[in-house]
Amino acid sequence: MRNKILEGKKGIIFGALDDKSIAWKVAEHAHREGAEFVLTNAPIALRMGSINKLAETTNSKVIPADATSMEDLRGLYKEAMEHLGGKLDFVLHSIGMSVNVRKGKKYYEQNHEWTMKGYDVSSLSFHKTLQVAWELDALNEWGSVLGLSYIAAQRVFHSYNDMADNKAVLESIARSFGYHYGKRKNVRVNTISQSPTQTTAGSGVSGFDGFYRFANDLSPLGNASAEDCANYCVVLFSDYTKKVTMQNLFHDGGFSFMGISEDVMNTYMQGIKNSND
Ligand SMILES: NC(=O)c1ccc[n+]([C@@H]2O[C@H](COP(=O)([O-])OP(=O)(O)OC[C@H]3O[C@@H](n4cnc5c(N)ncnc54)[C@H](O)[C@@H]3O)[C@@H](O)[C@H]2O)c1
């Protein structure tokens, strides 16, 4: 059921690479709920991905921007406001990348130049996005800015690597900027801590299939899909969540509060039995 809860809202959606991307689903759902927006991604990703297809189905413009470049971000916000005919109501930051993860370097043997690159892309770009919006006064009162996180910011997931640190900083930026933007303009800033999701970035993490299945077996509601996440983002962009800010919101089928579940215990005990046979 669609209620057009984003009717009249304008925004920017970062990070739709292909139809598996969480940002792709958010764009589709936001469009159905009546929002107008600009899609953006790094120039290289635009060449590799299929974003133009999404632009057609959602009737939106694509504006390239490297989210680590303040100059690109300024150009993006100015062009987006010109195209949409006014200030913005929502921004989705759905960006993540670790060079160490990509190149198979373990947490304890990082190439720190790569670490800095991943930090810039995955964490600092969130701050840059907010700072450019602030400088240009690009967000309307009661606007909503969202980043996407993962529970490795709080707990250890053995192969999530430097992305765990990047997510911890991302969540901290949401709190700190959330304070300043809330005081200045009643703008909300939050992160959603999403279940493992089968996307290009997700599947790049070593052992992803194990994380995915374990989380699904542990969570009473099972993993949240990209579609589920899109629905949650829509609600957080809407006026129904005006007083939610500076939060890291777990969207994970209950995973974050679980210790052990029957399914996980059965699988574990079966593994022990098999290895003893
Ligand atoms: N997939 C999961 O399991 C999962 C779980 C929790 C959180 N997340 C987070 O969700 C977000 C979206 O990831 P996804 O799973 O949809 O994967 P994805 O690979 O589809 O999206 C990542 C996006 O980041 C973009 N990007 C990379 N460098 C950029 C740059 N310099 N400038 C602009 N954009 C850049 C990529 O082009 C891509 O579109 C990420 O923050 C990710 O960490 C994913």
The ligand as an SDF file (V2000), in Angstrom:
LIG
                    3D

 44 48  0  0  0  0  0  0  0  0999 V2000
   25.2960   -4.9280    1.9560 N   0  0  0  0  0  0  0  0  0  0  0  0
   25.3840   -5.0790    3.2850 C   0  0  0  0  0  0  0  0  0  0  0  0
   25.4830   -6.1980    3.8230 O   0  0  0  0  0  0  0  0  0  0  0  0
   25.3260   -3.8560    4.1690 C   0  0  0  0  0  0  0  0  0  0  0  0
   24.9910   -3.9930    5.5260 C   0  0  0  0  0  0  0  0  0  0  0  0
   24.9790   -2.8560    6.3370 C   0  0  0  0  0  0  0  0  0  0  0  0
   25.3060   -1.6250    5.7830 C   0  0  0  0  0  0  0  0  0  0  0  0
   25.6330   -1.5210    4.4580 N   0  0  0  0  0  0  0  0  0  0  0  0
   26.0070   -0.2070    3.9140 C   0  0  0  0  0  0  0  0  0  0  0  0
   25.0560    0.1940    2.9490 O   0  0  0  0  0  0  0  0  0  0  0  0
   25.6660    1.1680    2.1100 C   0  0  0  0  0  0  0  0  0  0  0  0
   25.3680    0.8310    0.6580 C   0  0  0  0  0  0  0  0  0  0  0  0
   26.0100   -0.3490    0.2700 O   0  0  0  0  0  0  0  0  0  0  0  0
   25.3260   -1.4930   -0.6170 P   0  0  0  0  0  0  0  0  0  0  0  0
   25.3510   -2.7190    0.1950 O   0  0  0  0  0  0  0  0  0  0  0  0
   24.0630   -1.0180   -1.1940 O   0  0  0  0  0  0  0  0  0  0  0  0
   26.4130   -1.7480   -1.7580 O   0  0  0  0  0  0  0  0  0  0  0  0
   26.7090   -1.0110   -3.1650 P   0  0  0  0  0  0  0  0  0  0  0  0
   28.0410   -1.5150   -3.5880 O   0  0  0  0  0  0  0  0  0  0  0  0
   25.5820   -1.2200   -4.0980 O   0  0  0  0  0  0  0  0  0  0  0  0
   26.7990    0.5450   -2.7950 O   0  0  0  0  0  0  0  0  0  0  0  0
   27.9930    1.2010   -2.3990 C   0  0  0  0  0  0  0  0  0  0  0  0
   28.0450    2.4750   -3.2130 C   0  0  0  0  0  0  0  0  0  0  0  0
   29.1100    3.3400   -2.8090 O   0  0  0  0  0  0  0  0  0  0  0  0
   29.4830    4.0530   -3.9710 C   0  0  0  0  0  0  0  0  0  0  0  0
   30.7540    4.7670   -3.8300 N   0  0  0  0  0  0  0  0  0  0  0  0
   31.9740    4.1990   -3.5870 C   0  0  0  0  0  0  0  0  0  0  0  0
   32.9200    5.1800   -3.5860 N   0  0  0  0  0  0  0  0  0  0  0  0
   32.2620    6.3590   -3.8080 C   0  0  0  0  0  0  0  0  0  0  0  0
   32.6810    7.7090   -3.9160 C   0  0  0  0  0  0  0  0  0  0  0  0
   33.9850    8.0590   -3.7910 N   0  0  0  0  0  0  0  0  0  0  0  0
   31.7670    8.6690   -4.1600 N   0  0  0  0  0  0  0  0  0  0  0  0
   30.4480    8.3440   -4.3050 C   0  0  0  0  0  0  0  0  0  0  0  0
   29.9870    7.0700   -4.2000 N   0  0  0  0  0  0  0  0  0  0  0  0
   30.8890    6.0960   -3.9670 C   0  0  0  0  0  0  0  0  0  0  0  0
   29.5520    2.9400   -4.9970 C   0  0  0  0  0  0  0  0  0  0  0  0
   29.6860    3.3810   -6.3250 O   0  0  0  0  0  0  0  0  0  0  0  0
   28.2620    2.1960   -4.7210 C   0  0  0  0  0  0  0  0  0  0  0  0
   27.1980    2.7450   -5.4630 O   0  0  0  0  0  0  0  0  0  0  0  0
   27.1580    1.1740    2.4630 C   0  0  0  0  0  0  0  0  0  0  0  0
   27.4090    2.2060    3.3850 O   0  0  0  0  0  0  0  0  0  0  0  0
   27.3140   -0.1640    3.1540 C   0  0  0  0  0  0  0  0  0  0  0  0
   28.4380   -0.2180    4.0040 O   0  0  0  0  0  0  0  0  0  0  0  0
   25.6320   -2.6010    3.6440 C   0  0  0  0  0  0  0  0  0  0  0  0
  1  2  1  0
  2  3  2  0
  2  4  1  0
  4  5  1  0
  4 44  2  0
  5  6  2  0
  6  7  1  0
  7  8  2  0
  8  9  1  0
  8 44  1  0
  9 10  1  0
  9 42  1  0
 10 11  1  0
 11 12  1  0
 11 40  1  0
 12 13  1  0
 13 14  1  0
 14 15  2  0
 14 16  1  0
 14 17  1  0
 17 18  1  0
 18 19  2  0
 18 20  1  0
 18 21  1  0
 21 22  1  0
 22 23  1  0
 23 24  1  0
 23 38  1  0
 24 25  1  0
 25 26  1  0
 25 36  1  0
 26 27  1  0
 26 35  1  0
 27 28  2  0
 28 29  1  0
 29 30  1  0
 29 35  2  0
 30 31  1  0
 30 32  2  0
 32 33  1  0
 33 34  2  0
 34 35  1  0
 36 37  1  0
 36 38  1  0
 38 39  1  0
 40 41  1  0
 40 42  1  0
 42 43  1  0
M  CHG  2   8   1  16  -1
M  END
$$$$
